[in-house]
Amino acid sequence: MRFGKHKLAPAISPGKTWEGVAGALAAVALYALAWTNLGSPVEMAAWPGSAPGWILPVLLGLAVVGMIGDLFESLIKRQAGVKDSGTFLPGHGGLLDRIDAPVAMLPLAVLAFVR
């Protein structure tokens, strides 16, 4: 919150900022770098014609899709006029707010990493 000065989509989700997007993408890039240098659960050598260089763009793309999923869920809640999508996790925006990004990007992750 200290660094977030430029709002990403204030009409949809006023707490999200471009600085948060940059921080998330930087964290994903560091993760991809660690993944390529330290190994991964997915055996990269088994992927024909692939090199570890494919991981960075795939993970960054998945992160962006997750952010879009999060904003989409916030838009739906805003249009419905509700603060929380449920009462299972009070004060956290509801259960859907905890899984909105993975729900958006998980199908694409399966396509990218499972053959």
C-alpha positions, 0 to 999 in steps of 0.5 A: 500500500505504501507504493501504490499511487496510480490506481489500476481500475478505480471504478472496479477495484479502488485498492489495486494499483499499477505499482501492485501489478509491477510488483506482482510481475517482478515476483513472477519473473523472479520465480521463473528465474529460480524455476529455470535455475533450480529445476522444477516439478515439471521436467523441462528436458522432457519437453521436445523442442523446448528450453527453459526460456518458455517459462518466463512468458508463460508465467507472466501471461498466467499472472496477467490472466489471473489479474484480469480474473480478479478484476472481473470478479470485482466488476461482477460484485460491483455491478451486483452491489455487494461487498462480499461474494459470500459469508464463508470468509467474512472480511475477505470478500468471500470465498470467490475473492480468494479463488478468482485469479486461480479460476481464471488462469488454471485452465490455461496453466493446464494447457501450458504445463500438461501435455 
